[in-house]
C-alpha cells in the first residue's frame, strides 16, 4: 500500500514542496527513511511511534519505506514529524484520505501527541498557495503566521488527535483568519524609545534624520558617553513604516531563522539588530552546511547597528562589502546555493582612539595622532567607501543635560522623513531595485543629482581645500539630494552641498588633528 502527503522545506527565504511517500508491505518489520534527511528528520520515527500510541492510534507493522521527494534535496528540521505521521495513518487506513492531496501538512510532534511550532511556516504557506493547495495544517501557535497568506485555508491544531478527527469531519475546525489592517494600525505605535529623550546633539540628530530620509549608511565617531548608542537605538522610530510587501519579506526571513514568537503573524516594525563585536563571519552574513540567514539579512528593511566598529574582526567586516553593495547575500554550498536579501541601513559607532578620547595636544597622557590613525585603519577603505555619512559626536555639556525642555519627538522627525521618501518614490517610479537615494548607482546619481554652477564651485573648492577623497564625490551628491528632498527642493542648491560636505569628516586631511 502507498500513501502520499505533502509538506515543504525552505531554501533561503523561499520554500519547495516535498512529497512524503510511505510504502507499507508485508515481511519482517523494518523502517527505512530516505531522501537526504538530517539528524532531526531521522529521529522522527521514535517521536511518531510514541505520539501515535498516546493518542490511541498504532504504528503500522511491516516493511515501511518513507521517501522524501525530491530525493536530491537535503531535508532538515522537525516539520516533517506530522506529515510522516499522517502518511502512516493513511497507509494503514486509520484516517480518511480524500483531503490529503489538497493539504500541506507541517508540525513537530511531542511524545504525548501535542504539536509544537516549527520555523519557516510563512514561505511554506506561500508555496502551498502557489501550487494550488486548499488547506494548510499547522500547529495552532503557527496558525496566525500562516494565515497572513490570503486565499488558502489555514487550520491550526493542538495535537495529533485533533488532526485525525479533522480528516474524519472537516467541519470540526474553522480556518484561522488574520486581520492585516489591524496589525498595520499598530505599526509604529507605543514606541518605548523616542528622540525627545536625547539631550543636546542637535547636529547629530539632524544627520541621522538625513540618513533615515535617504536610507544612507552612517558612522558616528565620538568618546564614550556622548550618546552614540542611545541615538542609534532610536533610528527605527524615525524610519518610514513598513509596507505590506516589506513586512512579508521581513517576516519570511524571521520565520526561516526561527525568530517568530508563537502566535505572532507578521513583523510590522522595522528590525533593529545589534550583534556583539565577537560575532563570527557566518553569524554576521549567514551560512552553515544548510545555509541560514545571518544578522545582516535579519536586519533586512531595518537597521544593522555595529557598536565599536573597529573591535569587530576584520574578516567579518570585509564579508559585508558585497551584501552592502548588492542588497543580498549569496551563499553557495556543494548541494545548494541560496540568496538572502540584505537591504539594510548600516549604522556604526566607534571611539576616536583606543583610549576613547580625541587627540588633545595639552594632554600628555591622552591619545596621540598615531594611535587614532591605527585605530581607524582597522576599518578598511572599501568599507568606509560604503558609508555615506561620517559624524563627529562630542560630549554633551552640563547645560544641555540639565535642560528642562525635551528634544524634538521621533514622530515629528518621522513625518519629515516619510515626506522625503515619498518624493524619492515618485522620482524612482518604474526603476527596479531603487527605492531611496542611497540605492542610486553612480550613473543614476550623476543623472539625477544635478547641481548648479555655484554648488559645483563649492564642491570643487571643498575637494581641493579639505583634501576630500575621490570616493566622497558620489556620496556627497546622493546625500545632498536627500537634504534637498527634506527641504522640498527640486534642485540641489549650494547650501545642500555645504551640509553634505560636513558629513564626510573621515575623508578630510587633518581629521586626526
Secondary structure as GFF3:
##gff-version 3
##sequence-region A 1 513
A	DSSP	beta_strand	2	11	.	.	.	ID=ss1
A	DSSP	beta_strand	14	25	.	.	.	ID=ss2
A	DSSP	beta_strand	30	34	.	.	.	ID=ss3
A	DSSP	alpha_helix	39	42	.	.	.	ID=ss4
A	DSSP	alpha_helix	44	54	.	.	.	ID=ss5
A	DSSP	beta_strand	63	69	.	.	.	ID=ss6
A	DSSP	alpha_helix	80	91	.	.	.	ID=ss7
A	DSSP	three_ten_helix	100	102	.	.	.	ID=ss8
A	DSSP	beta_strand	103	105	.	.	.	ID=ss9
A	DSSP	beta_strand	108	109	.	.	.	ID=ss10
A	DSSP	beta_strand	115	116	.	.	.	ID=ss11
A	DSSP	alpha_helix	121	130	.	.	.	ID=ss12
A	DSSP	beta_strand	135	139	.	.	.	ID=ss13
A	DSSP	alpha_helix	140	146	.	.	.	ID=ss14
A	DSSP	beta_strand	153	157	.	.	.	ID=ss15
A	DSSP	alpha_helix	160	168	.	.	.	ID=ss16
A	DSSP	three_ten_helix	170	172	.	.	.	ID=ss17
A	DSSP	alpha_helix	180	185	.	.	.	ID=ss18
A	DSSP	three_ten_helix	195	197	.	.	.	ID=ss19
A	DSSP	alpha_helix	202	214	.	.	.	ID=ss20
A	DSSP	beta_strand	218	222	.	.	.	ID=ss21
A	DSSP	alpha_helix	228	232	.	.	.	ID=ss22
A	DSSP	three_ten_helix	235	238	.	.	.	ID=ss23
A	DSSP	alpha_helix	244	256	.	.	.	ID=ss24
A	DSSP	beta_strand	272	273	.	.	.	ID=ss25
A	DSSP	alpha_helix	281	285	.	.	.	ID=ss26
A	DSSP	beta_strand	286	287	.	.	.	ID=ss27
A	DSSP	beta_strand	292	293	.	.	.	ID=ss28
A	DSSP	alpha_helix	295	298	.	.	.	ID=ss29
A	DSSP	beta_strand	303	306	.	.	.	ID=ss30
A	DSSP	three_ten_helix	309	311	.	.	.	ID=ss31
A	DSSP	alpha_helix	314	318	.	.	.	ID=ss32
A	DSSP	alpha_helix	320	326	.	.	.	ID=ss33
A	DSSP	beta_strand	328	332	.	.	.	ID=ss34
A	DSSP	beta_strand	337	341	.	.	.	ID=ss35
A	DSSP	beta_strand	345	350	.	.	.	ID=ss36
A	DSSP	alpha_helix	369	376	.	.	.	ID=ss37
A	DSSP	alpha_helix	381	384	.	.	.	ID=ss38
A	DSSP	beta_strand	389	393	.	.	.	ID=ss39
A	DSSP	alpha_helix	398	401	.	.	.	ID=ss40
A	DSSP	alpha_helix	410	427	.	.	.	ID=ss41
A	DSSP	three_ten_helix	437	439	.	.	.	ID=ss42
A	DSSP	alpha_helix	442	448	.	.	.	ID=ss43
A	DSSP	alpha_helix	453	465	.	.	.	ID=ss44
A	DSSP	alpha_helix	471	486	.	.	.	ID=ss45
A	DSSP	alpha_helix	494	502	.	.	.	ID=ss46
A	DSSP	three_ten_helix	505	507	.	.	.	ID=ss47
###
